[in-house]
């Protein structure tokens, strides 16, 4: 089976890949890719995987995520890092004060590029925003949003959950792009 390179500097994404990409011969290359200004996670993921390929000259994957809050008309969307760097999770909670509709979701796009063909796999994780910052510092977290995101079907934030609970939460309104990619990749390379 061919080797796939995951170019990222996000330790949480690397840990997640180790769990979800079992059976896929992949290695990580720690590098912070430039992220284009766009509200389209498919475009951002495509851009980053093509840049990754130029860097390592081997088949690559790239994962980009967005966070949509229904009551805030989707804010912050694909601009998660900008929102966290400016207003942070305290600012997001302030914007949500007094709001009844707390529905939100992570959306993700994993792109695979082998130098010729691009394949994209979408993921979606439904939930709601907590009323306060809850949980412990989780070394394997992707984002500080874990302190305020309660997955659908649960009453605790991702940061309050055990590792096992986070893995098994898939049964509730969740599609994982890494798992979708792993199924596809194993099928064409078996």
C-alpha positions in Angstrom: 0.0 0.0 0.0 1.3 3.4 -0.9 2.3 5.9 1.8 0.2 9.0 2.4 1.6 12.1 4.0 -0.5 14.2 6.4 1.0 17.7 6.4 -0.2 19.6 9.5 1.1 21.2 12.7 -2.1 20.5 14.7 -1.2 17.8 17.3 -4.9 17.1 17.9 -5.5 16.3 14.2 -2.4 14.1 14.2 -3.7 12.1 17.2 -7.1 11.8 15.6 -5.5 10.5 12.4 -3.6 7.8 14.3 -7.0 6.5 15.6 -9.1 6.9 12.5 -6.6 6.0 9.7 -5.8 2.5 11.0 -4.9 0.3 8.0 -3.7 3.3 6.0 0.1 3.6 5.6 0.4 7.3 6.6 3.1 9.5 8.0 2.9 13.0 9.3 5.0 16.0 8.2 4.8 18.8 10.7 4.5 22.1 8.8 2.2 25.0 9.1 0.6 25.6 5.7 -0.6 29.0 4.5 -4.4 29.1 4.7 -6.2 31.1 2.0 -8.9 33.6 3.1 -12.1 31.8 2.2 -15.4 30.8 3.7 -15.3 27.5 1.8 -13.7 24.6 3.6 -13.6 22.5 0.5 -11.6 25.2 -1.3 -9.2 25.6 1.7 -8.6 21.9 2.0 -8.0 21.6 -1.7 -5.5 24.5 -1.7 -3.7 23.1 1.3 -3.4 19.5 -0.1 -2.0 20.8 -3.3 0.5 22.9 -1.4 1.4 19.8 0.7 2.0 17.8 -2.5 4.4 20.5 -3.8 6.2 20.3 -0.5 6.6 16.5 -0.2 6.0 15.2 -3.7 4.0 12.2 -2.4 0.3 11.5 -2.1 -1.1 13.8 0.7 -4.1 14.5 2.8 -5.2 17.8 4.2 -8.0 18.4 6.7 -9.8 21.7 7.2 -12.6 22.4 9.6 -15.2 25.1 10.1 -17.6 25.8 13.0 -21.1 26.9 12.3 -23.4 28.5 15.0 -27.0 28.6 13.8 -28.1 31.6 16.0 -25.1 33.7 14.7 -25.9 33.0 11.0 -23.1 30.5 10.8 -20.4 32.6 12.5 -17.4 31.9 12.6 -17.7 29.4 9.7 -14.3 28.7 8.1 -12.7 31.6 10.1 -12.4 29.6 13.3 -8.7 30.4 14.0 -9.4 34.1 13.4 -12.4 34.1 15.8 -10.4 32.2 18.5 -7.4 34.5 18.1 -9.5 37.7 18.4 -12.6 37.1 20.6 -11.8 33.6 21.9 -14.3 31.2 23.4 -15.2 33.8 26.0 -16.2 36.1 23.2 -18.3 33.4 21.5 -20.1 32.7 24.8 -20.7 36.5 25.2 -22.3 36.6 21.7 -24.5 33.7 22.7 -25.8 35.2 26.0 -29.6 35.0 26.2 -29.8 33.0 23.0 -32.2 30.0 23.1 -31.0 28.3 19.9 -27.6 26.9 20.8 -27.3 24.5 17.8 -23.9 24.4 16.1 -21.7 22.0 14.2 -18.2 21.2 13.1 -17.9 20.6 9.4 -14.7 19.2 7.9 -13.3 18.4 4.6 -10.4 15.9 4.1 -8.7 16.2 0.7 -6.5 13.5 -0.8 -4.2 14.4 -3.7 -1.8 12.1 -5.4 -0.4 14.6 -7.9 -3.1 13.7 -10.5 -6.5 13.2 -8.9 -8.2 15.1 -6.0 -10.8 13.3 -3.8 -12.6 15.1 -1.0 -14.5 13.6 1.9 -16.9 15.6 4.0 -17.6 15.3 7.8 -20.2 16.8 10.1 -20.5 16.7 13.8 -23.8 18.2 15.3 -24.0 19.6 18.7 -24.8 22.7 20.8 -22.9 25.5 22.6 -22.6 25.2 26.4 -23.4 28.2 28.6 -19.9 28.3 30.0 -16.4 27.0 29.6 -16.3 23.4 30.8 -13.7 20.6 30.9 -10.1 19.9 31.4 -7.1 20.8 29.3 -7.1 18.0 26.7 -3.7 17.6 25.1 -5.2 15.9 22.0 -7.8 18.6 21.3 -8.1 20.2 17.9 -9.4 23.5 19.1 -10.4 25.4 22.2 -14.0 25.0 21.0 -13.9 21.6 22.7 -14.5 23.5 26.0 -17.9 24.8 24.7 -19.0 22.2 22.2 -21.5 19.6 23.4 -21.9 16.8 20.9 -25.5 15.8 19.9 -26.8 13.1 22.3 -24.6 14.2 25.2 -24.7 16.7 28.1 -21.0 17.3 28.4 -18.5 19.2 26.3 -15.8 17.4 24.4 -13.3 18.6 27.0 -15.3 17.0 29.7 -15.4 13.6 28.0 -13.1 10.7 28.4 -11.1 9.5 25.4 -13.4 6.5 25.0 -16.5 8.7 25.1 -15.1 11.0 22.3 -14.3 8.0 20.1 -17.7 6.3 20.7 -19.8 9.5 20.1 -20.0 8.7 16.4 -23.4 7.1 16.9 -25.0 10.5 17.3 -25.4 12.7 14.2 -21.8 12.5 13.2 -19.9 11.7 10.0 -16.1 11.6 10.3 -14.2 12.6 7.1 -11.1 10.6 8.2 -13.2 7.5 8.5 -14.8 8.1 5.1 -11.4 8.6 3.6 -10.0 5.5 5.3 -12.9 3.3 3.9 -12.4 4.6 0.4 -8.6 4.4 0.5 -8.5 0.8 1.8 -11.1 -0.2 -0.8 -9.1 1.1 -3.8 -5.7 0.0 -2.4 -6.6 -3.5 -1.1 
